[in-house]
Amino acid sequence: MCVRIKYEKQHLSLNQMATLVPTKPSALSEPPQSSLVTALSSTPSLPLSYQISTAILVIAFVFGFPGNLFVVWSVLCRVRRRSVTCLLILNLAVADALVLLSAPLFLRYLIGRKGWEFGVALCKTVHYLCCVNMYASIYLICVMSMDRWLAVTKPFLSQRLKTKKRLLSVMLGIWVMAFLMALPMPFYRSVLPASRNVSIYLCKPYHWESNAHETFQYLTETILGFLLPFSFILFCYISVICRLRSAMFQRKERGNTLILLIIAAFTVFWLPYHLINILQVIGLMQGSSSSILTVAIAARPSVTAFTFISSSVNPVLYVFAGSSHIRQAGLGFMAKLFEGTNSESASTRSSRGSNTESSVFTKLSIKVSRKGDRARAKTLGGEDETIADMHTRNEMKALNTLN
């Protein structure tokens, strides 16, 4: 009987052991946690959830960290003329590279089977940087979308606004805003014992056993980190698509395609996380016995792993988008891709400028033609063409040639 009880304790599920821990196992950009630390130390192989998380972290770090460093090197060392999109991609790569630096710590946490060994300060700092990355990424994408919207709908205003001083101010504002928005994260993160009878400590969420604090954290992340900025992005690109369908803009721009790929990747890897946030808030309102709360807690580890992949997928997208330049430019293929966003913005402005000139010439030609009609009306029916009529016709031909 004693042997059977001991065996059942070692094989309790994650949801059963959650009652032994004072907080729910949810976190931002962290590997899924299990309270079954004793079982981890006694079994020869890692649980399946730990194996999946380890594989995801290894792939994200191996491809994402050097990939983002390559993006930074390409922009700083190979790109000659940096467009707004190019500089925003640079900041996005820096944010992703910083958050991927935490991957070795999480790998040690998963594989070492000794809990969190790096102290409370590093526990709070790592998750704080993950939250900063979430806010910085989405708001950098917002500025990318706004830049494309201005370039297509208001090109002359866009050109006047694109000064170096204004651009640096916008980027600095985004980073300051991201660091401020992420401030609640360190307060809701602490190093706590896995259970009362185990001396192993875990870096986990802690809301002082208050549903109000937990609701505040998840609603703030979802509203400020997804709903509001994503609504703005949709507005910008719906306007851009409607504008590009007009007669003036039939040419497809590579800059728009690149930004749409970045938006799609962010949505794929972050939307499930924010949906789980909403479900968990609904579950908290229904009570601790809610089935929705149970589902949200069980699904959070998987969706959290997806958010970590989002920091490593952008360089892969750039490789596919710039694959046509690889044979010609070699290692500089990514620089060619980013330089293309600058040339396309200039061509959009020149296209709008030429259309404006064309409309001016059209108005002048109409005025000249009206003057010619009035002059011909004053002449008699059988008279020869006057010198004024000849000048009028020559002016119209010249204007039509310019048009």
N, C-alpha and C positions, 0 to 999 in steps of 0.2 A: 504493500500500500504506500509506504514512504517513497519507494522507488518510483512508483507511478506518479505521485504528486510532484516529485522533483522533475520528472521527464516533462510533465505538462507545463510546469513553470518555465522551462527552458524553451518551450515551443509556443509561447503565447504570441498572438498576432500583435501588430502595431496598434490597432484600435483598442485592443484589450489592455495593453500596457499603458495607453495614454491616460488612464485613470490614475496611474501611480505618479504622474508628473503634474505639477501645478499649472502648467500652461499647455496650450495646444501646439502641435508640431508644425508651425507654419513659419515661413521665412522668405525674405526677398533675396533671390539670386544665391541660394545656398543649396548644397546637396541635401537630399531627403534624409531626415534623422529617424532613428529608431531607438526606443527606450530599452531595447533588449541587449544591453551591453554585455551582460554576463554570457549570453548565448554566443555573441560575437567572439568573445575571447576563448570560448571552449570548442567552437566548431572549426574544422580545418579549412573551410571555404567561406567566402563572404556570401551574405544573403543576395538574392537576385536583385533587389532594389539597389543595394550598394554596388553590385557589379555594373548595372546599367548606368548609374551615376558616375562611376569611375571611368567607364568607357567614354561617356559624353564629355567629361572634363578633360580627359586626355586628348580627344579629338579637337575640342575647342581650343585648348592651349597650343597644341602642336601646329594647327593650321592658322588659328586666329592671331596669336601673339606675333610670330614673324610676319604674317600677312599684313597686319596693321602697321608694323614697323616699316615694311616695304612701301606701304602707301605714304607714310610720313616722309621717307627718303625720296620717293618719286616727286612729291609735291615740293619739297624744300630744295632738292638738288637737280632735278631734271626739267621741271616745268618752268618755262621762261616767263610766260604771261599768265598770271593766276587770276582766274575769274572768281566771282563770289561763290559759285558752286564749288570750285576747287578748294577754296579756303575753308568752306564749311565742311567739306569731306575731310580735310586735314584735322580739324577739331574733332570730328566724329571718330576718326582713327585714333587720336590721342586718348579720347574717353574710353574707347573699347580696349586699347592696350593696357590702360591703367587697371581696369576691372579684371582683365585676364591675369594680371600679376597675382591675384588671390587664388588662382587655380591650384598651385602647388600646396598651399595651406589646406585647402579642402581635400586634396588628394591624400595628404598626410593624415588628415582627420578621418577619412574613410578607410584607408588601408592600415593605418597604425593600430586601430582597435583600442586606443587609449583615451578616447574622447578628445576634447579641445585642450591642447597643451600650450597655447600661446598667450594665455592671459586674457583678462577682461578688456583691457584697452584695445588690443588687436582684434578681438571679437567685435567690438563696437565699430572700430575704424573700417574693417573690411566690409561689413554690411552697409556702413554709411557710404563708402565709395561706390558700392553696387547701386545704391539708391540714387546717388548723384549721376551715375552713368545713365540710369533710366530717364531722369528728367532732362539731362543735357542732350541726349540723343534725340528725343522727341521734339524738343524745341529747336535744335539745329535743323531738323527736317522741316519744321514749320517755316524757318527763315528761307530754306531752299525753295519751298513751295511759293512763298511770297515773292521771292526774287523772280521766279519764272512767271508768276502772275503779272508782276509789274512789267517785265520785259515784253510780254505779249500784248497786254491791254493798255499800258501807259509807258511806252518805250522812252520818250523824252524825259518824263519824270524819273524813270528808273535810272537813266544816265546821270541826271543831276544828283540823285541821292547816293550814287555809288562812289563816294569819296573814301579815301583811306581812313580818315579820322572817324567817319560815321561807321564804317564797317568794323573797325577795331572796337568802337564803343558798343555796338550791337553784340559782338562776340563776348566781350567782357561782361556785359549785362546778362547774357545767357548763362555763363558760368556762375556768376554771383547768385542768380536766381535759383540755379540747380542746387548749389550748396545750401541755400537757405531753405528750400522746399524739403530737402532731405534731412533736416535737423531732427525731426521726430524719431528717425530710425535708431540712433544711439540710445535714446531713452527707453525704447521698447526692445532692447537686446541686452542679454546678460549671460554670464556663465553660471549655470546651476547644476546641482548634482542630478545624475540620471534617475536615481531613486533614493529613498531613505537608507537603504541597506548597502548601497554601492558607492565607492569612493571615486568613481569616474565622473568627470564633469563635462557638460555639453554646452555649446554656444547656441542658445535658443531664444525665441521670443519670450518676453515677460511683460504682461500688461497689468500687473498687480491684481490679478484675478478680477478685472473689471471689464465687463462687456462694452462699456462706453469708450474706454481707451482703445480697445480692439476695433470697434466699429469706426472710430475716428481715424485710425491709422489706415485701414483698408479703403475707406471711402475717399480719404485724401489722396492716396496713391492713384486710385482709379479715376477720380474726377480731374485732378491736376496733371496726372501723368499720362492720361489717355483720352478721356472723353472730350475735354475742351480743346486740346491741341489737335486731335484727330478731326474734329468737326471743322476747325479752321483749314486744315489740309484739304479736306473734301471740298470746301467752298472754293479754295484757290484752283484746284484742278478741274472742278466742274466748269468754272469760268474759263479756264485755259482751253479746255476741250471744245466748248461752245465757240470760242473765238477762232480756234484753228480750223473749225469747219466752215468758216466764212470764205468768201472768194479770195480774200487777200492772203490767207495763210493755208496753203495746201501742202506745204513741205513739212515732213516729219522731222523733228529735231532729236538728235541723239541725247542732248542734255535732259530733255523731258523723260526719255526712256530710262536713263540712268537713275534719275531721282525717283521715278515710279518703281523701279526695282528695289531701291532702298526702302521706300515706304511699304511695299509689299512684304519685304523680309521682316521689318519691324512689326507689322501687323500680325504676321503668321506666328511669330514667337512670343509676342506680348499679349495678344488678345485672349488666349486661354487663361493666362495668369489673372488678368483683370476680371474675367468672367467668374473665376473661382473666388476672387475678392468679393464680388457682388453676392454670390451664392452663400459665402460664409457670413456676410452681414445679415442676409435674410435668415439664415439658420440661427444666428445669435438672437435675432428678434423673436423667433419662434420658441426658443428655449434650448437648453443643453441636450434634450432628448430628440431634437429634430433630425430627421433623416437627411435633410439637405445639408445640415452642418456636418454630419458624418461623411457624406459624399465629398464635400468640399475639403475636409481635412485629409481624406484618403487620396484625393486627386492632386493636392497641392505639391507633393514632391515631384511628380511627373512634369507638371506645367512649369515648375521652378527651373527644372533642367533645361527646358526650351528657352527660357529667358537668357540663360547663360550662353546658349548657342548663338543668340542674336549678336553678341559681341564679336563673333568670329566669321560670320557669313558674308559681311560686306566685301572683304578682299576677294572672296571667291566670285562674287557677282561682278566685280571690276574685271577680273580675269576673263570671264565669259563675254562681257560687254566690249572689252578691248582686244579680243582674240585676233581681229583682222589686222592689228598693228604689230603682232608679235614677230612675224617674219621680217618686216621692214625695219622695225625699231629695236628689236631685241629686248633688253631689260628696260628700255625706255618706252615700252608699249603703253604702260599706264599713264605716263606723262602725256603721250599723244592723245589718249582718251580724254584726259582732263583739259588739255589745251583745246580740244574740240568744243567743249562747253563755252569757252570764251569766244571762239570764232563764230559760233552759232548765235550768240547773243548779239554780236556786232552785225551779223547779216540780218537778224530780225529788225534791228533798229534801222539799218539802211533800207530794208524793204518797206518799212513804214514811212521812212523819209521820202523814198521814191514815189510811193503812192500819194503822199501829200503834194509833192511837186507836180505829179500828173494831174491832180485835181485842180491845182492853180492854173496850169496851162490850159486845161479844159475850159475853165471859167473865162480866161482871156480870149480863147478862140471863139467862144459864144458871143462875147461882147463885140469882137471884131466883125463876126459874121452879121450881127445885127446892124452895125454901122454900114456895112456894105449893102445890105438890103435897103436901108433907108436912102442911101446914095443912088442906088439903081432905080428906086421908085420915083425920084425926082427927075430923072431923064425921060425923054420922049421915047415912044415905043420903037422907032426904027433907028435911033441914033447909035453910033458906034460906041464901043466901050471906052469910058473916060480913063484918064491917067490915074484918078483916085481909085477906080475899080481895080485896076491892075495892081496897084500897091496893096489894096486890101486882100486880093487873092494871094499875092506873094507872102504876105504876113501870115495868112492862114496856113499855107503850105509849110512855112518854117515852124510854126507852132505845132502842127501835126507831126512833123519830123521829130521835134524834141519830145513829144508825148510818146 
